[in-house]
Amino acid sequence: MCSASTPIFHDSWQSSAAWRVRAGLRLKGIDHATRMHEIIGKPHRTPAFMALNPQGTVPVLEIDGLVIPQSLAILEYIEETRDGPRLLPKDAATRARVRMLSFIIAMETHVVTNMDVARDASGGGEVSEWVHRYLRRGLDAFEAQIDHPDTGDFCHGDTPGMADCCLVPQACNAVRAGIELAEWPRIAAIQERCLTHPGFSETHPDRVAPAETSKGN
């Protein structure tokens, strides 16, 4: 049974941004209650949800008397306030590296390949062409940046962290869009390791989705 102080996570199996947080919560071992939302067609945007997050998006975490939308803000907050395996390194230089990798995905790739944005931005053209172009651009940059001595079994070192939380859902989106990760061998190797790690295997959309689902972004 969850106590009154148990964090409440507003999640969706259709959101790759929500998967980032779902994985981060699992990696940190943070007990929480989940409110799962259907977001295709935006039925979750009830008055109550819009009062919680006026942007109308998931993920949202209610924790410590706060309401925190935005996946990276949530991941940084739980890193700074909770014990458990680290999502970010301790020193400033390597923290900057992990943030940089995370931002390539969350701020430069996902935001322009999100299906709503892609439909609008393609200007009536082929949405898949737009999505492939910007997915490839992001994956090219990420692959180049992980050709680095600090890359280990995962994006930074030998334990998964915030950059992996961002990479894994986006790489799965790319595969779903028909892109072969073999083009980026470092990414493909990290993705394979991550998907066998409980932080990702146990939070995979296929594990948390209702029996009847619609695929999302």
C-alpha positions in Angstrom: 0.0 0.0 0.0 1.3 3.5 -0.9 1.6 6.1 1.8 0.4 9.7 1.4 4.1 10.6 0.8 4.6 8.1 -2.0 5.5 9.8 -5.3 2.8 9.6 -8.0 4.1 9.1 -11.5 1.9 10.2 -14.4 3.0 7.8 -17.1 2.1 6.6 -20.6 3.2 3.5 -22.4 2.8 5.6 -25.6 5.4 8.2 -24.6 9.2 7.7 -25.0 9.7 10.7 -22.7 7.7 8.9 -20.0 9.8 5.7 -20.6 12.9 7.8 -19.7 11.5 8.5 -16.3 10.1 5.1 -15.8 13.6 3.7 -16.4 15.2 6.3 -14.1 12.8 5.5 -11.3 13.5 1.8 -11.7 17.3 2.4 -11.8 17.1 4.5 -8.6 14.8 2.0 -6.9 12.2 4.6 -6.1 8.9 3.3 -4.9 6.0 5.1 -6.5 2.4 4.9 -7.5 1.6 5.1 -11.2 -1.3 6.8 -13.0 -1.2 5.4 -16.6 -2.6 7.7 -19.3 -3.7 7.1 -22.9 -2.3 10.0 -24.9 -3.1 9.2 -28.5 -5.9 11.6 -29.4 -5.2 13.4 -26.1 -8.0 11.9 -24.0 -5.8 12.4 -20.9 -6.2 16.2 -21.2 -9.0 16.4 -18.7 -9.5 19.5 -16.6 -7.8 17.8 -13.7 -4.8 16.8 -15.7 -4.5 20.3 -17.3 -4.6 21.8 -13.8 -1.7 19.5 -12.8 0.3 20.3 -15.9 -0.9 23.1 -18.1 1.3 21.9 -21.0 -0.8 18.8 -21.1 2.1 16.4 -21.5 3.4 13.3 -19.7 5.6 12.6 -17.8 4.7 14.3 -14.6 5.9 13.4 -11.2 4.2 14.4 -8.0 6.9 14.2 -5.3 7.8 16.0 -2.1 4.9 18.3 -2.4 6.0 19.3 -5.9 4.5 18.7 -9.3 7.4 18.3 -11.8 6.7 17.9 -15.6 9.5 17.4 -18.1 11.5 14.2 -18.1 15.0 15.6 -17.7 13.8 17.9 -14.8 12.3 14.8 -13.1 15.5 12.7 -13.6 17.7 15.5 -12.2 15.4 16.0 -9.2 15.4 12.3 -8.2 19.1 12.2 -8.7 19.6 15.1 -6.4 17.2 14.1 -3.7 17.3 10.3 -3.6 20.0 7.7 -2.9 20.6 4.7 -5.1 22.6 4.1 -8.2 23.7 7.4 -9.8 22.0 8.7 -13.0 24.7 11.5 -13.3 28.4 11.3 -12.3 29.7 13.3 -9.3 32.2 15.6 -11.0 31.2 18.6 -13.1 33.0 17.6 -16.3 31.5 14.2 -16.6 28.1 15.4 -15.5 28.3 17.9 -18.4 29.1 15.0 -20.8 26.1 13.0 -19.7 23.8 16.0 -19.9 25.2 16.7 -23.4 24.4 13.2 -24.5 21.0 13.4 -23.0 20.2 16.7 -24.6 21.2 15.4 -28.1 18.3 13.0 -27.7 15.7 14.8 -25.6 16.2 18.4 -26.9 17.5 18.0 -30.5 16.1 14.6 -31.8 12.9 13.6 -30.0 11.4 17.1 -30.1 11.5 17.3 -33.9 10.6 13.6 -34.5 7.6 13.6 -32.2 4.7 12.6 -34.4 2.7 15.7 -33.8 5.6 18.0 -34.6 6.6 15.9 -37.6 3.1 16.1 -39.1 3.1 19.8 -38.8 6.6 20.5 -39.9 6.6 18.2 -42.9 4.3 20.7 -44.6 2.2 18.0 -46.2 5.2 16.0 -47.3 6.1 12.5 -46.2 6.2 12.4 -42.5 8.5 9.3 -42.6 11.1 11.2 -44.6 11.1 14.0 -42.0 11.4 11.6 -39.1 14.1 9.5 -40.8 16.2 12.6 -41.6 16.2 14.0 -38.1 16.5 10.6 -36.4 19.6 9.9 -38.5 21.0 13.3 -37.7 20.6 12.8 -34.0 21.9 9.2 -34.0 24.9 10.3 -36.1 25.8 12.9 -33.5 25.3 10.6 -30.6 27.4 7.8 -32.2 30.2 10.3 -32.7 30.1 11.5 -29.1 30.2 8.1 -27.6 33.4 7.4 -29.4 35.1 8.5 -26.2 37.2 7.0 -23.4 34.4 7.6 -20.8 32.0 5.3 -22.7 31.9 1.9 -21.2 29.3 -0.8 -21.4 26.8 2.0 -21.3 26.8 5.6 -22.5 29.0 6.7 -19.6 30.9 4.0 -17.7 29.7 0.6 -16.9 26.4 1.3 -15.3 23.3 2.9 -17.0 22.5 6.5 -16.3 20.5 9.5 -17.6 22.0 9.3 -21.1 20.9 5.7 -21.4 17.4 6.6 -20.2 17.2 9.0 -23.1 18.9 6.8 -25.7 16.9 3.6 -25.3 13.4 4.9 -26.0 14.6 7.0 -28.9 16.5 4.1 -30.4 13.4 1.9 -30.1 11.5 4.7 -31.9 14.0 4.6 -34.7 13.7 0.8 -35.0 9.9 1.2 -35.1 10.3 3.8 -37.8 12.2 1.3 -39.9 15.8 2.3 -39.2 18.4 -0.3 -38.6 20.6 0.4 -35.6 23.4 -1.6 -37.2 24.4 1.7 -38.9 25.5 3.0 -35.5 27.5 0.1 -33.9 28.2 1.8 -30.6 24.6 2.8 -30.1 23.5 -0.7 -31.2 25.8 -2.4 -28.6 24.7 -0.1 -25.8 21.0 -0.6 -26.8 21.4 -4.3 -26.7 22.9 -4.2 -23.2 20.3 -1.9 -21.9 17.4 -3.9 -23.1 18.6 -6.9 -21.1 19.0 -4.7 -17.9 16.0 -4.7 -15.5 15.9 -0.9 -15.6 14.8 -1.1 -19.2 13.5 -4.6 -19.7 11.1 -4.2 -16.8 9.9 -0.8 -17.9 9.6 -1.5 -21.6 6.3 -0.3 -23.1 5.4 -3.9 -23.9 5.6 -4.7 -20.2 3.5 -1.8 -19.0 0.9 -1.3 -21.7 -2.7 -2.6 -21.3 -3.6 -5.6 -23.4 -5.2 -3.4 -26.1 -2.8 -0.6 -27.0 -2.1 2.1 -29.6 1.5 2.8 -30.4 2.8 6.3 -29.6 5.9 8.5 -29.7 
